[in-house]
Amino acid sequence: MSLTQEQIEKIIFKLSKVSLKNEEKTLKNMNNILKYMELLQEVDTENVDPTNSVINKENILREDEIKDCEIKTELLKCSKQKIVNNSIVISNIMK
């Protein structure tokens, strides 16, 4: 499938609003793109599953587990700030 100069101008001027600085080069490039698309249409994809990636991706993250922290009280003792309900109290930073 090849495009004529008229078809190229219609596509470029009316649809994409791209200016033609080098019409001959643009025509050649677009025809090459169309030839490549034709080549891709010849590929047999009958038994090929659709995919959005060429690499196998799987979730490698572990499930979240809630664990008791035995050193929490020891860590809180290290703070010079006031401790209330096992939390460090800080001064109001938003005014």
N, C-alpha and C positions, 0 to 999 in steps of 0.2 A: 504494500500500500504506500503510495507516494502522494504528496500534497502538491498542488499547483501554487503558483505565486499568489493567485487570487484567494485561495483557501487560507494560505498563511496570513495574508493581510487581514482577512476577516477574523481569524482567530486572535491575532495579535492586537489589532486596532479596536475591534468591537468587544471582544471578550476579556482580554487581559490588560488592556491599556498600556502595553509595552511599546516603546518607540523602536523603530527599526533603524539602527545605525549602519548595520551591514546586512542587507537583505539576503545576499547570496549565502553568507555564512549561516544565517538563521535558517534559511530553507534547507541547507545541507544538514544542519544539526537536528532539526525537527524530523526530517526524513530518516536520519539514522536512528532516532528514538523510536519512530514507528516500525522500522525494520526489526529493531530489538524486541519490541512488543510482539510482533508477529512470530519471532523466534520463540519467545516465551509461551505463546499460545500453542505451539507444537509440542511442548513438553507434556508427557503423559502423567497426570496427577490423579488418576483414577483410584488408586489404593493408598493414597497419601493422606494422613490425617491433617486437618488444619492445625496450624500452630501460630503462636505469636512470638516465639523465641526459638532459636536453633540450639540452645543448650538446655539440658534438663535441670530444672530448678525445683528444689523442694525445701520445705521449711526445716532449717537446721536448728532452730531455736528450741529450747526446752520449755516445758510447761512451767508456769509460775507455781512456786510452792511457798506457802506461808510457813515460816519457821520462827520459833522463839529465839530471841537473841539473849543469850545468857550473860553477855558482857555489857548489856545496855546500861544497867545501873552503875557499873564501874566507869563506863565512858561518861555518863552524866556527872559523876563525881568529879571528873577532871575539869568540868566547865566552871568558870568564875561567875557565870550568869546565874540568875535565880532559876530554880527548878520547880515546876508545878505540874503535877500529874504526869510524871516521867517525860516532860518536855522542857526544853530550854526557853525561858521567857526573854524576849528581846524588847528593847524600847521601841516606841512607835516611830517608824521611819517615814510614814506618810503624813504630811501636815497640810 
